[in-house]
Amino acid sequence: MDSWQFTPFTAVYLLTLIVNLSSAVVAWRMSSSHGAREYFAFAASIVIWNLGYLGGMFNADLDWKHRALLVEYFGIASTTYWFSAFVFTYTRTFQTLPWLRTALTFPPSLIWLVLLTNDFHHLFYQSTGVRTLEDGFVVFNRSYGPLFYLWVGYSYLMILVCCLMLTAASFQLPARFRPQTAGLCLMMLLVLVFNLSFIAGFNPLVPYDPTLIAFALVSLLIFGLIRAFRFLEIMPVAHSLVFRGISTGAILADGQGRIIDINPAALHLFDVDVKQALAGDIKDISPELEEKCREPGARISRQGKTFEIASSPVDEEVKYAGSRIILLHDVTEQIRLHQEQERLIGELKLALDNVSRLQKLIPICASCKDIRDDAGYWHQIEEYLHTHADTSFSHSICPECERRLYKAQGNQQATADNKEK
């Protein structure tokens, strides 16, 4: 413990460690989101950098400082790689250039190996040692070699390229979410300025490195972006090609009904301009839509046409703050075709009923009442119905026939009696 040295800045860097560690934990919990795993690795690399810096800065032993420097630079090299990987994943560059993921690993891996072997070539640090300040604080003294400046130039270039890529990607995001990339770019540029001030010797916090403090500010900004703009949950996924290109009206709204984005088809449908729409809620452009947007299969009428409303969460897995996409499908033609189909079905049923009635016309003899079958043969009515309707008969005589028959029989009997006389 005799080699450890503590100052008020020890607490400052412990605080930055806690903030950066918290950022890594938050990213890990969001690992299902696109780009969150790369951001977690980026935040974890800053934590390693922070640990190495604490171990080297606040210990006076030179050997300890050398060991801590290796840990610190492992974090520094990893930070450069994982920030680039995060941006390239966020902007989906890796999908179009998959080989780039492997290519980006070479510079940080090479520079860390150079640092491991620095005692043999002194290309990264020409010399290292310790220096005691007036207040007795022992600091690590080093003179930079050519590979150090090459690495710094590469790191700065990657930060600038990534910021440009984020800026370009922001134009594919809904307007309300563009500040998230702008804020991140500004904070990374702040990191670059702080680091440059430390290397160039005009550091206001001499002898302390302000870079990690800047990264802590980046982490705090990320917390704010996650809360305010759902950072890492809405990505620039071909927004201009899909959202703006479809003919179906589409509205992206948050849980409070505020319009996040609206495509040209929906603007035309509700006869509003984009500034007016983004400044308000769904109810401001259509109270009827606000009322019906959560009803399955609900419909609204606009401009003489009928639109079916389909509303669903933007991300079924995250479902952040109730945000949802509302689609307005023009079903006017479908309704017309359905009505035409119903009309044709009705006409067909009527025709079938007429055919059925025609089929039930049975040819019957007007005199004997025999029935003619389809083959042209005549049958007694009992036989025909028994064959075609599976019907059996019990025979009897109705009163009318009884009177007629027995009257005729009586007349015959009387005639016979008269002849006998």
URWO-V698866 format. One line per field, one symbol per residue. psi: psi as a letter, one per 20 degrees, with the letter a starting at -180 (. if undefined). A space follows every 10 residues. Layout:
BEGIN
psi: ???
END
This chain:
BEGIN
psi: ihiqpprhig hghhghgggh ghghgghhhk iiqpihghhg hghhhhgggg ghgghhhkpi pggghgghhg gghgggghgg ghgghgghgg jkhhhhmhih gghihgghgg hhhghhjhih hkhgphqqaq pprhjjppqp pqpqrhhghg ggggggghgg ghhhggghhh iiqqhiihhg hggggghhhg ggggghhghi jlpikpjqoi ghghhhhggh gggghgghjl qihoqmnlgh hfgiiqippp ppqahjjppg qprhghghgj lqrhgggiia rghhhnhhgh hiijppjqqq ppkjrppppo pqqhohhglp kjqrpppopo jghggghggh ghghgghggg ghgggghhhj oppqpifijq ppahijqpqq hggghhgijl pqqpqrpqgg hgggghghgh hgghghhhhh .
END
